[in-house]
Amino acid sequence: MADSLSPEKRSWNMSRIRSTETSIEVKVRKYLFSRGFRYRKNDKRLPGKPDIVLPKYRTVVFIHGCFWHRHPGCKIATIPKTNTEYWLNKFAHNTLNDIKNQELLKSCGWDVIILWQCDIEKRFEQTMQDTVAVLTSKMEGNEELKNDTETLWRT
């Protein structure tokens, strides 16, 4: 199926896709701030420039769009029907970068939390309660929840 937009119009549309300050990022940050969490945004000093950095908890939060970061099993993570080879390479590069940055952060002693777009949109309150529970458990020393961080956001 051919693209119904001219290359100029498609370029203009793509230029409007934001990498920071997305509505779901703002929503998550407001929730965390209202619960007393203080953070840095998009800290360039850390690998992958995490969306939210919580230094007190030695934790970073990535808010991944299901399409761009290939959320497994999510219906938003579709592959465009035009220029498929380009998109497959783009997605593979994104995924490899995500893995590399997470490994670098973990090797530097940071915990990594990944929040997916669809979870935030469909189950915001539950997703955020789970996130707060993990962060709170870090301060309380609850090793069981702390070690379960990977499980909560890897699905």
FENRA-V529280 format. One record per backbone hydrogen bond with DSSP energy under -1.0 kcal/mol. CO is the residue of the C=O (numbers start at 1). NH is the residue of the N-H. Records with the same first field share a line. If there is no record, write none. Layout:
CO->NH / NH
This chain:
6->10
7->11
8->12
9->13
10->14
11->15
13->16
14->17
22->26
23->27
24->28
25->29
26->30
27->31
28->32
29->33
30->34
32->37
33->36
40->53
43->46
46->49
51->42
52->61
53->40
54->57 / 59
58->111
59->54
60->113
61->52
62->115
64->117
65->69
66->71
71->74
74->77
76->78
83->87
84->88
85->89
86->90
87->91
88->92
89->93
90->94
91->95
92->96
93->97
94->98
95->99
96->100
97->101
98->102
99->103
100->104
101->105
102->106
103->107
104->108
105->110
106->109
111->60
113->62
115->64
116->120
117->121
118->122
119->123
123->127
124->128
125->129
126->130
127->131
128->132
129->133
130->134
131->135
132->136
133->137
134->138
135->139
136->140
137->141 / 142
141->143
142->146
143->147
146->149
148->152
149->153
